[in-house]
Amino acid sequence: MQKITLNSSHVSTAQYDKENSLLIVEFVSGDSYQYFDVPEFVYLQFIQAVSPGQFFADNIRYQYRYQKI
């Protein structure tokens, strides 16, 4: 998995495991969460968004099962 640094005041990095549809998000606070069953197209929209933090809040945060890691 490649770690992508995002230009956001809330989200620091994102990693995506295509085989398992697993998204790992690290926040500026240092907390990291894994999000399950995230489609690849959602991940690609997330990392390409003008505002990754807003995209995350609107399209990922409560849409997918997650776990703090």
C-alpha positions as CSV (number, residue, x, y, z in Angstrom):
1,M,0.0,0.0,0.0
2,Q,1.3,3.4,-1.0
3,K,0.8,6.2,1.6
4,I,-0.5,9.4,0.0
5,T,0.0,12.7,1.7
6,L,-3.1,14.9,1.4
7,N,-3.3,18.7,1.4
8,S,-5.8,19.1,4.2
9,S,-6.1,20.7,7.6
10,H,-7.7,17.6,9.0
11,V,-6.5,14.6,7.0
12,S,-2.8,13.8,6.9
13,T,-2.4,10.7,4.8
14,A,-4.4,8.0,3.0
15,Q,-3.5,4.4,2.1
16,Y,-5.7,2.0,0.0
17,D,-5.5,-1.8,-0.2
18,K,-7.3,-2.6,-3.5
19,E,-7.5,-6.3,-2.8
20,N,-9.4,-5.8,0.4
21,S,-11.1,-2.5,-0.4
22,L,-9.6,-1.2,2.8
23,L,-8.9,2.5,3.3
24,I,-6.6,3.7,6.0
25,V,-6.8,7.4,7.0
26,E,-4.4,9.2,9.3
27,F,-5.6,12.5,10.7
28,V,-3.5,15.5,11.6
29,S,-4.3,14.7,15.2
30,G,-2.2,11.5,14.8
31,D,-5.2,9.2,15.1
32,S,-5.6,6.5,12.3
33,Y,-8.7,4.6,11.2
34,Q,-9.3,1.9,8.8
35,Y,-12.5,2.0,6.7
36,F,-13.9,-1.3,5.3
37,D,-15.4,-2.1,1.9
38,V,-14.6,1.3,0.4
39,P,-14.8,1.1,-3.4
40,E,-11.7,2.2,-5.3
41,F,-13.5,5.0,-7.1
42,V,-14.4,6.5,-3.8
43,Y,-10.7,6.4,-2.7
44,L,-9.6,8.0,-6.0
45,Q,-12.2,10.8,-5.6
46,F,-11.0,11.3,-2.1
47,I,-7.3,11.7,-2.9
48,Q,-8.1,13.9,-5.9
49,A,-10.6,16.2,-4.1
50,V,-10.0,19.9,-3.9
51,S,-10.9,19.5,-0.2
52,P,-10.0,16.0,1.0
53,G,-11.3,16.8,4.5
54,Q,-14.7,17.9,3.2
55,F,-14.9,14.9,0.9
56,F,-14.1,12.6,3.7
57,A,-16.7,14.1,6.0
58,D,-19.4,14.0,3.3
59,N,-18.7,10.6,1.6
60,I,-16.6,8.4,3.9
61,R,-16.8,9.1,7.6
62,Y,-20.2,7.6,8.4
63,Q,-20.8,5.7,5.1
64,Y,-18.5,2.8,5.8
65,R,-17.7,0.5,8.8
66,Y,-14.6,1.7,10.5
67,Q,-12.2,0.8,13.3
68,K,-9.5,2.9,15.1
69,I,-6.0,1.5,14.7
